[in-house]
Amino acid sequence: MGDSPRLLPEDVLADILARLAPRSLAVSRGVCREWRAVVDARCNLLPISMGGFFILTNESETPEFFVRPSMAHKIAADLEHYLKMDHWYYPPDIADSCNGLLLLEDRVVNPATRQWVRLPPYPALTETESRGNDRYLAFDPSLSPYYKVVSIKGPPYRKDERSEGLKWPPSVCTLLIYSSSTGSWEERPFVREGPTITIAANLWPFSDLGRSHGVYWNGALYVYWSGFSMRITLSNDTYQVLPLPTSIKTSEYYQPCLGKSKNGVHLVVVDDQKQLQVWFLDEFGGKMEWVLKHDAKLQAVKLPKYTYRPWILQDGNYNDQETTNKELVQEKELDWDSDDDNDDGIGEWGEKCSCKSIEVFGFHPYREIIFLLLWSSRVVAYYFNSSKIQDLGELHIKHPYQIISATFTYTPCWVGELLGNNSTN
């Protein structure tokens, strides 16, 4: 077996290995040094693809994985089945997702390969210091196999009377950063570039807003809080404050969602009048300006008819659906290819949208698509460059009283070694 790779030209071997599922490709690295070299040199980066969504609810349940049928069971979404849970009393809780990696409470996981790394103990903080701290992943496998975990303290609570009129954030903001290249946490001061903001009455406490998502794009981490965002440049220890567009009105019931879509960072909001706005952060030439890219009244948008190629909840409603053998055979043919730039066949037929609840479910990281959750159970893909809609099916979560608290876009990118002090697979 040790000499078998030499029987094939390296290009042919790389092409064969690249066709393997992520987990099998990761295992093939251990066959021999020649195979490992081929995988590391040519196959560590998977083709750009939209994998699915990890879903958290208000109940202490294992995260669900909402995925298109052709990707089902290719990604190890059942985290607690292969993570060593130690003395955890609750299922894994996802804090962030970035380019194929998940950040949990005390570890980083690659579901594509079932590898995970335990983070070193979090630096001891007092209750006041730790209140409102959020953690985010920063990982770009096209540039480096190393990743960072960034811990940020959010703005003061609105209900704290001392916050009214307070200038925030400070001129120097100290962040806690873990680097997989050093295997340790460190405190790093980040200097603010540009103006600050004034804490006003329209800022809402973290407990009313749920989870705030981060976006890692071109070496910078973008984080949204109520009323503004921050752009944190990890390479030179600086940050900027990005106010919301003045036309966006927020409340404790609806807030803009920050995400990565085609060509960069986007901001999406659906208000109580079902008005959808998509904003793009224009950074050309060093400027930082929110540009309105799409504005539509969703009540006037026609919903598609029921789809015959629904996405599924892996390990959830996949086995509960009445799926015939014929449907399984046709699964690949019927599957919606979210990575194909051709949106032919996605029509504007059906009934006008009359649902009372419309929420932002997530972003497609490589296309001009946002995912919307209708009636708290039906997911659709909305093409904001054409206002077309594709129905992805119903979410059959285990219990009807469960409410979705957070979703994390998952894109399998990396099958190389997950670096850290104690990598496990």
DOPAVO-430262 format. One record per residue (C-alpha): residue number from 1; residue in one letter; x, y, z. Coordinates in nm, 2 decimals, padded with zeros to 4 digits. Layout:
<nodes>
[NUM, a, [X, Y, Z]]
...
</nodes>
This chain:
<nodes>
[1, m, [00.00, 00.00, 00.00]]
[2, g, [00.29, 00.23, 00.07]]
[3, d, [00.40, 00.23, -00.29]]
[4, s, [00.05, 00.23, -00.45]]
[5, p, [00.03, 00.61, -00.51]]
[6, r, [00.33, 00.58, -00.74]]
[7, l, [00.13, 00.36, -00.98]]
[8, l, [-00.07, 00.67, -01.08]]
[9, p, [00.04, 01.01, -01.19]]
[10, e, [00.00, 01.27, -00.91]]
[11, d, [-00.26, 01.46, -01.11]]
[12, v, [-00.48, 01.15, -01.15]]
[13, l, [-00.44, 01.05, -00.79]]
[14, a, [-00.54, 01.40, -00.68]]
[15, d, [-00.84, 01.39, -00.90]]
[16, i, [-00.96, 01.05, -00.76]]
[17, l, [-00.90, 01.16, -00.39]]
[18, a, [-01.08, 01.49, -00.45]]
[19, r, [-01.40, 01.29, -00.53]]
[20, l, [-01.41, 01.13, -00.18]]
[21, a, [-01.64, 01.26, 00.09]]
[22, p, [-01.47, 01.50, 00.33]]
[23, r, [-01.44, 01.24, 00.61]]
[24, s, [-01.30, 00.97, 00.38]]
[25, l, [-01.06, 01.23, 00.23]]
[26, a, [-00.93, 01.32, 00.58]]
[27, v, [-00.88, 00.94, 00.66]]
[28, s, [-00.69, 00.89, 00.33]]
[29, r, [-00.42, 01.13, 00.46]]
[30, g, [-00.31, 00.85, 00.70]]
[31, v, [-00.26, 00.58, 00.44]]
[32, c, [00.10, 00.68, 00.36]]
[33, r, [00.33, 00.98, 00.33]]
[34, e, [00.27, 01.01, -00.05]]
[35, w, [-00.10, 01.02, -00.01]]
[36, r, [-00.07, 01.27, 00.27]]
[37, a, [00.15, 01.50, 00.06]]
[38, v, [-00.10, 01.48, -00.23]]
[39, v, [-00.40, 01.56, -00.01]]
[40, d, [-00.22, 01.84, 00.17]]
[41, a, [-00.10, 02.00, -00.15]]
[42, r, [-00.41, 01.96, -00.37]]
[43, c, [-00.72, 01.85, -00.17]]
[44, n, [-00.72, 02.02, 00.17]]
[45, l, [-00.95, 02.29, 00.03]]
[46, l, [-01.29, 02.15, -00.07]]
[47, p, [-01.47, 02.30, -00.37]]
[48, i, [-01.68, 02.61, -00.28]]
[49, s, [-02.01, 02.48, -00.17]]
[50, m, [-02.31, 02.56, 00.05]]
[51, g, [-02.34, 02.28, 00.30]]
[52, g, [-02.65, 02.37, 00.51]]
[53, f, [-02.75, 02.53, 00.84]]
[54, f, [-02.69, 02.43, 01.20]]
[55, i, [-03.00, 02.52, 01.40]]
[56, l, [-03.03, 02.60, 01.77]]
[57, t, [-03.36, 02.62, 01.95]]
[58, n, [-03.48, 02.75, 02.29]]
[59, e, [-03.47, 02.39, 02.42]]
[60, s, [-03.16, 02.20, 02.54]]
[61, e, [-03.15, 01.98, 02.23]]
[62, t, [-02.87, 01.87, 02.00]]
[63, p, [-02.82, 02.12, 01.72]]
[64, e, [-03.02, 02.02, 01.41]]
[65, f, [-02.87, 02.03, 01.06]]
[66, f, [-03.08, 02.16, 00.77]]
[67, v, [-02.93, 02.04, 00.45]]
[68, r, [-03.01, 01.97, 00.09]]
[69, p, [-03.07, 01.60, 00.02]]
[70, s, [-02.75, 01.54, -00.18]]
[71, m, [-02.54, 01.66, 00.11]]
[72, a, [-02.73, 01.45, 00.38]]
[73, h, [-02.51, 01.23, 00.59]]
[74, k, [-02.19, 01.35, 00.42]]
[75, i, [-02.13, 01.60, 00.70]]
[76, a, [-02.11, 01.47, 01.06]]
[77, a, [-02.38, 01.70, 01.20]]
[78, d, [-02.45, 01.48, 01.51]]
[79, l, [-02.18, 01.66, 01.72]]
[80, e, [-02.24, 01.48, 02.05]]
[81, h, [-02.19, 01.14, 01.89]]
[82, y, [-01.82, 01.19, 01.82]]
[83, l, [-01.73, 01.47, 02.06]]
[84, k, [-01.60, 01.36, 02.40]]
[85, m, [-01.86, 01.53, 02.61]]
[86, d, [-01.68, 01.49, 02.95]]
[87, h, [-01.90, 01.62, 03.23]]
[88, w, [-02.13, 01.83, 03.01]]
[89, y, [-02.49, 01.82, 03.12]]
[90, y, [-02.62, 01.99, 02.81]]
[91, p, [-02.58, 01.92, 02.43]]
[92, p, [-02.32, 02.11, 02.23]]
[93, d, [-02.39, 02.48, 02.21]]
[94, i, [-02.27, 02.65, 01.89]]
[95, a, [-02.13, 03.01, 01.94]]
[96, d, [-02.01, 03.08, 01.58]]
[97, s, [-01.93, 02.93, 01.24]]
[98, c, [-01.66, 03.03, 01.00]]
[99, n, [-01.55, 02.86, 00.67]]
[100, g, [-01.62, 02.50, 00.77]]
[101, l, [-01.54, 02.52, 01.14]]
[102, l, [-01.77, 02.55, 01.44]]
[103, l, [-01.70, 02.72, 01.77]]
[104, l, [-01.85, 02.55, 02.07]]
[105, e, [-01.82, 02.64, 02.44]]
[106, d, [-01.47, 02.51, 02.49]]
[107, r, [-01.36, 02.36, 02.15]]
[108, v, [-01.34, 02.41, 01.78]]
[109, v, [-01.49, 02.14, 01.55]]
[110, n, [-01.47, 02.05, 01.19]]
[111, p, [-01.79, 01.84, 01.11]]
[112, a, [-01.66, 01.75, 00.76]]
[113, t, [-01.38, 01.54, 00.92]]
[114, r, [-01.50, 01.49, 01.27]]
[115, q, [-01.18, 01.65, 01.41]]
[116, w, [-01.20, 01.87, 01.71]]
[117, v, [-00.96, 02.07, 01.93]]
[118, r, [-01.02, 02.16, 02.29]]
[119, l, [-00.94, 02.53, 02.37]]
[120, p, [-00.73, 02.60, 02.67]]
[121, p, [-00.91, 02.74, 02.98]]
[122, y, [-01.07, 03.08, 02.93]]
[123, p, [-00.88, 03.35, 03.12]]
[124, a, [-01.04, 03.41, 03.46]]
[125, l, [-01.28, 03.71, 03.46]]
[126, t, [-01.50, 03.86, 03.72]]
[127, e, [-01.87, 03.85, 03.67]]
[128, t, [-01.88, 04.21, 03.57]]
[129, e, [-01.59, 04.16, 03.32]]
[130, s, [-01.74, 03.85, 03.16]]
[131, r, [-02.10, 03.99, 03.12]]
[132, g, [-02.19, 04.04, 02.76]]
[133, n, [-01.87, 03.88, 02.62]]
[134, d, [-01.92, 03.72, 02.28]]
[135, r, [-01.68, 03.49, 02.10]]
[136, y, [-01.62, 03.46, 01.73]]
[137, l, [-01.42, 03.25, 01.49]]
[138, a, [-01.17, 03.39, 01.24]]
[139, f, [-01.06, 03.13, 00.98]]
[140, d, [-00.97, 03.15, 00.62]]
[141, p, [-00.82, 02.82, 00.49]]
[142, s, [-00.72, 02.97, 00.16]]
[143, l, [-00.47, 03.19, 00.34]]
[144, s, [-00.36, 02.99, 00.65]]
[145, p, [-00.45, 02.66, 00.83]]
[146, y, [-00.45, 02.85, 01.16]]
[147, y, [-00.76, 03.01, 01.32]]
[148, k, [-00.83, 03.26, 01.59]]
[149, v, [-01.11, 03.29, 01.85]]
[150, v, [-01.19, 03.65, 01.94]]
[151, s, [-01.37, 03.74, 02.27]]
[152, i, [-01.54, 04.08, 02.27]]
[153, k, [-01.73, 04.26, 02.54]]
[154, g, [-02.04, 04.43, 02.40]]
[155, p, [-02.18, 04.78, 02.47]]
[156, p, [-02.33, 04.87, 02.81]]
[157, y, [-02.69, 04.77, 02.87]]
[158, r, [-02.95, 05.03, 02.77]]
[159, k, [-03.13, 04.96, 03.09]]
[160, d, [-02.82, 05.07, 03.28]]
[161, e, [-02.89, 05.44, 03.35]]
[162, r, [-02.51, 05.51, 03.34]]
[163, s, [-02.51, 05.42, 02.97]]
[164, e, [-02.73, 05.70, 02.85]]
[165, g, [-02.52, 05.95, 02.66]]
[166, l, [-02.20, 05.74, 02.71]]
[167, k, [-01.94, 05.75, 02.43]]
[168, w, [-01.87, 05.39, 02.32]]
[169, p, [-01.66, 05.21, 02.24]]
[170, p, [-01.35, 05.35, 02.40]]
[171, s, [-01.05, 05.48, 02.20]]
[172, v, [-00.86, 05.16, 02.30]]
[173, c, [-01.06, 04.83, 02.33]]
[174, t, [-00.89, 04.53, 02.48]]
[175, l, [-00.98, 04.19, 02.33]]
[176, l, [-00.90, 03.84, 02.43]]
[177, i, [-00.77, 03.64, 02.14]]
[178, y, [-00.69, 03.27, 02.11]]
[179, s, [-00.45, 03.17, 01.83]]
[180, s, [-00.41, 02.81, 01.72]]
[181, s, [-00.06, 02.89, 01.60]]
[182, t, [00.05, 02.96, 01.97]]
[183, g, [-00.21, 02.75, 02.15]]
[184, s, [-00.28, 03.02, 02.40]]
[185, w, [-00.50, 03.32, 02.49]]
[186, e, [-00.36, 03.67, 02.50]]
[187, e, [-00.49, 04.02, 02.57]]
[188, r, [-00.44, 04.26, 02.28]]
[189, p, [-00.53, 04.63, 02.27]]
[190, f, [-00.71, 04.75, 01.96]]
[191, v, [-00.70, 05.12, 01.87]]
[192, r, [-01.02, 05.28, 01.73]]
[193, e, [-00.99, 05.45, 01.39]]
[194, g, [-01.25, 05.72, 01.32]]
[195, p, [-01.54, 05.85, 01.54]]
[196, t, [-01.73, 05.67, 01.81]]
[197, i, [-02.10, 05.66, 01.88]]
[198, t, [-02.32, 05.79, 02.16]]
[199, i, [-02.52, 05.52, 02.35]]
[200, a, [-02.88, 05.62, 02.30]]
[201, a, [-03.23, 05.49, 02.40]]
[202, n, [-03.26, 05.27, 02.09]]
[203, l, [-02.99, 05.03, 02.21]]
[204, w, [-03.14, 04.71, 02.35]]
[205, p, [-02.98, 04.47, 02.60]]
[206, f, [-02.81, 04.16, 02.47]]
[207, s, [-03.07, 03.94, 02.64]]
[208, d, [-03.34, 04.09, 02.42]]
[209, l, [-03.15, 04.05, 02.10]]
[210, g, [-03.05, 03.69, 02.11]]
[211, r, [-02.71, 03.60, 01.95]]
[212, s, [-02.51, 03.84, 01.74]]
[213, h, [-02.33, 03.68, 01.45]]
[214, g, [-01.98, 03.77, 01.33]]
[215, v, [-01.85, 03.78, 00.98]]
[216, y, [-01.49, 03.71, 00.88]]
[217, w, [-01.40, 03.87, 00.55]]
[218, n, [-01.06, 03.96, 00.40]]
[219, g, [-00.88, 03.95, 00.73]]
[220, a, [-01.13, 04.16, 00.92]]
[221, l, [-01.40, 04.05, 01.17]]
[222, y, [-01.73, 04.23, 01.15]]
[223, v, [-01.97, 04.22, 01.45]]
[224, y, [-02.32, 04.36, 01.49]]
[225, w, [-02.47, 04.51, 01.80]]
[226, s, [-02.79, 04.70, 01.84]]
[227, g, [-02.75, 05.02, 01.63]]
[228, f, [-02.40, 04.97, 01.49]]
[229, s, [-02.13, 04.73, 01.38]]
[230, m, [-01.76, 04.70, 01.44]]
[231, r, [-01.49, 04.62, 01.19]]
[232, i, [-01.19, 04.46, 01.37]]
[233, t, [-00.87, 04.43, 01.17]]
[234, l, [-00.67, 04.15, 01.33]]
[235, s, [-00.35, 04.22, 01.13]]
[236, n, [-00.28, 04.57, 01.27]]
[237, d, [-00.48, 04.57, 01.59]]
[238, t, [-00.73, 04.85, 01.49]]
[239, y, [-01.10, 04.87, 01.47]]
[240, q, [-01.37, 05.10, 01.33]]
[241, v, [-01.73, 05.17, 01.43]]
[242, l, [-01.99, 05.14, 01.15]]
[243, p, [-02.33, 05.31, 01.23]]
[244, l, [-02.64, 05.17, 01.07]]
[245, p, [-02.79, 05.34, 00.77]]
[246, t, [-03.01, 05.62, 00.91]]
[247, s, [-03.32, 05.48, 00.73]]
[248, i, [-03.31, 05.16, 00.94]]
[249, k, [-03.53, 05.17, 01.25]]
[250, t, [-03.47, 04.89, 01.50]]
[251, s, [-03.66, 04.76, 01.80]]
[252, e, [-03.64, 04.47, 02.04]]
[253, y, [-03.87, 04.28, 01.80]]
[254, y, [-03.66, 04.31, 01.48]]
[255, q, [-03.30, 04.38, 01.43]]
[256, p, [-03.08, 04.38, 01.12]]
[257, c, [-02.88, 04.06, 01.05]]
[258, l, [-02.52, 04.08, 00.95]]
[259, g, [-02.38, 03.82, 00.71]]
[260, k, [-02.15, 03.73, 00.43]]
[261, s, [-02.29, 03.70, 00.08]]
[262, k, [-02.15, 03.74, -00.27]]
[263, n, [-01.86, 04.00, -00.28]]
[264, g, [-01.86, 04.09, 00.08]]
[265, v, [-02.05, 04.19, 00.40]]
[266, h, [-02.43, 04.25, 00.39]]
[267, l, [-02.69, 04.37, 00.63]]
[268, v, [-03.05, 04.25, 00.60]]
[269, v, [-03.36, 04.37, 00.79]]
[270, v, [-03.73, 04.27, 00.76]]
[271, d, [-03.94, 04.52, 00.96]]
[272, d, [-04.29, 04.48, 01.11]]
[273, q, [-04.44, 04.60, 00.78]]
[274, k, [-04.27, 04.31, 00.59]]
[275, q, [-04.03, 04.56, 00.42]]
[276, l, [-03.71, 04.38, 00.32]]
[277, q, [-03.39, 04.58, 00.27]]
[278, v, [-03.05, 04.44, 00.18]]
[279, w, [-02.75, 04.66, 00.23]]
[280, f, [-02.39, 04.61, 00.11]]
[281, l, [-02.08, 04.74, 00.28]]
[282, d, [-01.89, 04.92, 00.01]]
[283, e, [-01.52, 04.93, 00.12]]
[284, f, [-01.37, 05.02, -00.22]]
[285, g, [-01.09, 05.27, -00.19]]
[286, g, [-01.08, 05.26, 00.18]]
[287, k, [-01.43, 05.40, 00.24]]
[288, m, [-01.69, 05.24, 00.46]]
[289, e, [-02.04, 05.30, 00.34]]
[290, w, [-02.36, 05.11, 00.35]]
[291, v, [-02.52, 05.10, 00.01]]
[292, l, [-02.88, 04.99, -00.04]]
[293, k, [-02.88, 04.70, -00.28]]
[294, h, [-03.24, 04.57, -00.26]]
[295, d, [-03.57, 04.71, -00.13]]
[296, a, [-03.89, 04.51, -00.16]]
[297, k, [-04.23, 04.47, 00.00]]
[298, l, [-04.26, 04.10, 00.08]]
[299, q, [-04.64, 04.12, 00.10]]
[300, a, [-04.63, 04.18, -00.28]]
[301, v, [-04.40, 03.88, -00.35]]
[302, k, [-04.55, 03.56, -00.48]]
[303, l, [-04.46, 03.24, -00.30]]
[304, p, [-04.37, 02.93, -00.51]]
[305, k, [-04.58, 02.62, -00.50]]
[306, y, [-04.48, 02.33, -00.29]]
[307, t, [-04.14, 02.20, -00.39]]
[308, y, [-04.06, 01.84, -00.48]]
[309, r, [-03.70, 01.88, -00.38]]
[310, p, [-03.71, 01.98, -00.02]]
[311, w, [-03.42, 02.03, 00.21]]
[312, i, [-03.42, 01.80, 00.52]]
[313, l, [-03.33, 01.80, 00.88]]
[314, q, [-03.05, 01.54, 00.90]]
[315, d, [-03.12, 01.31, 01.19]]
[316, g, [-03.45, 01.49, 01.23]]
[317, n, [-03.73, 01.49, 00.98]]
[318, y, [-03.52, 01.30, 00.72]]
[319, n, [-03.64, 00.96, 00.86]]
[320, d, [-03.98, 01.09, 00.94]]
[321, q, [-04.08, 01.20, 00.60]]
[322, e, [-04.27, 00.96, 00.37]]
[323, t, [-03.99, 00.91, 00.12]]
[324, t, [-04.03, 00.63, -00.13]]
[325, n, [-03.75, 00.44, -00.30]]
[326, k, [-03.84, 00.62, -00.62]]
[327, e, [-03.79, 00.96, -00.45]]
[328, l, [-03.46, 00.84, -00.31]]
[329, v, [-03.34, 00.75, -00.66]]
[330, q, [-03.45, 01.08, -00.80]]
[331, e, [-03.30, 01.28, -00.50]]
[332, k, [-02.99, 01.39, -00.68]]
[333, e, [-03.18, 01.49, -00.99]]
[334, l, [-03.44, 01.69, -00.79]]
[335, d, [-03.19, 01.85, -00.55]]
[336, w, [-03.17, 02.23, -00.57]]
[337, d, [-02.81, 02.33, -00.65]]
[338, s, [-02.76, 02.64, -00.44]]
[339, d, [-02.41, 02.69, -00.58]]
[340, d, [-02.53, 02.70, -00.95]]
[341, d, [-02.55, 03.06, -01.07]]
[342, n, [-02.84, 02.97, -01.30]]
[343, d, [-03.17, 03.04, -01.14]]
[344, d, [-03.38, 02.91, -01.43]]
[345, g, [-03.69, 02.73, -01.32]]
[346, i, [-03.74, 02.94, -01.01]]
[347, g, [-04.06, 03.12, -01.08]]
[348, e, [-04.28, 03.39, -00.94]]
[349, w, [-04.59, 03.19, -00.95]]
[350, g, [-04.81, 03.09, -00.66]]
[351, e, [-05.00, 03.29, -00.40]]
[352, k, [-04.91, 03.63, -00.26]]
[353, c, [-04.73, 03.62, 00.07]]
[354, s, [-04.97, 03.65, 00.35]]
[355, c, [-04.78, 03.50, 00.64]]
[356, k, [-04.76, 03.70, 00.97]]
[357, s, [-04.41, 03.60, 01.05]]
[358, i, [-04.10, 03.65, 00.82]]
[359, e, [-03.76, 03.62, 00.97]]
[360, v, [-03.41, 03.62, 00.82]]
[361, f, [-03.28, 03.26, 00.84]]
[362, g, [-02.93, 03.30, 00.69]]
[363, f, [-02.71, 03.40, 00.40]]
[364, h, [-02.57, 03.22, 00.10]]
[365, p, [-02.20, 03.30, 00.13]]
[366, y, [-02.12, 03.29, -00.24]]
[367, r, [-02.44, 03.40, -00.41]]
[368, e, [-02.69, 03.69, -00.39]]
[369, i, [-02.94, 03.48, -00.19]]
[370, i, [-03.08, 03.52, 00.16]]
[371, f, [-03.28, 03.25, 00.33]]
[372, l, [-03.61, 03.35, 00.50]]
[373, l, [-03.82, 03.16, 00.76]]
[374, l, [-04.19, 03.19, 00.70]]
[375, w, [-04.46, 03.10, 00.96]]
[376, s, [-04.17, 02.98, 01.19]]
[377, s, [-04.14, 02.66, 00.99]]
[378, r, [-04.11, 02.71, 00.61]]
[379, v, [-03.77, 02.80, 00.46]]
[380, v, [-03.73, 02.98, 00.12]]
[381, a, [-03.44, 03.10, -00.07]]
[382, y, [-03.48, 03.46, -00.19]]
[383, y, [-03.27, 03.58, -00.48]]
[384, f, [-03.24, 03.95, -00.41]]
[385, n, [-03.09, 04.02, -00.75]]
[386, s, [-03.42, 03.91, -00.92]]
[387, s, [-03.68, 03.89, -00.64]]
[388, k, [-03.74, 03.52, -00.72]]
[389, i, [-03.81, 03.27, -00.45]]
[390, q, [-03.73, 02.90, -00.42]]
[391, d, [-03.92, 02.69, -00.16]]
[392, l, [-03.68, 02.46, 00.04]]
[393, g, [-03.95, 02.29, 00.24]]
[394, e, [-04.08, 02.26, 00.60]]
[395, l, [-03.87, 02.24, 00.92]]
[396, h, [-04.01, 01.95, 01.11]]
[397, i, [-03.84, 02.02, 01.45]]
[398, k, [-03.90, 01.75, 01.71]]
[399, h, [-04.14, 01.95, 01.93]]
[400, p, [-04.40, 02.21, 01.81]]
[401, y, [-04.33, 02.44, 02.10]]
[402, q, [-03.96, 02.48, 02.01]]
[403, i, [-03.85, 02.82, 01.88]]
[404, i, [-03.54, 02.87, 01.66]]
[405, s, [-03.30, 03.08, 01.86]]
[406, a, [-03.00, 03.09, 01.61]]
[407, t, [-02.89, 02.95, 01.28]]
[408, f, [-02.53, 02.91, 01.15]]
[409, t, [-02.45, 02.89, 00.78]]
[410, y, [-02.21, 02.59, 00.73]]
[411, t, [-01.98, 02.56, 00.43]]
[412, p, [-01.74, 02.26, 00.43]]
[413, c, [-01.41, 02.40, 00.33]]
[414, w, [-01.12, 02.23, 00.50]]
[415, v, [-01.02, 01.86, 00.53]]
[416, g, [-00.66, 01.91, 00.64]]
[417, e, [-00.54, 01.87, 01.00]]
[418, l, [-00.72, 02.08, 01.25]]
[419, l, [-00.44, 02.25, 01.43]]
[420, g, [-00.42, 02.30, 01.80]]
[421, n, [-00.26, 02.16, 02.12]]
[422, n, [-00.47, 01.85, 02.13]]
[423, s, [-00.63, 01.77, 01.79]]
[424, t, [-00.87, 01.48, 01.80]]
[425, n, [-01.04, 01.27, 01.53]]
</nodes>
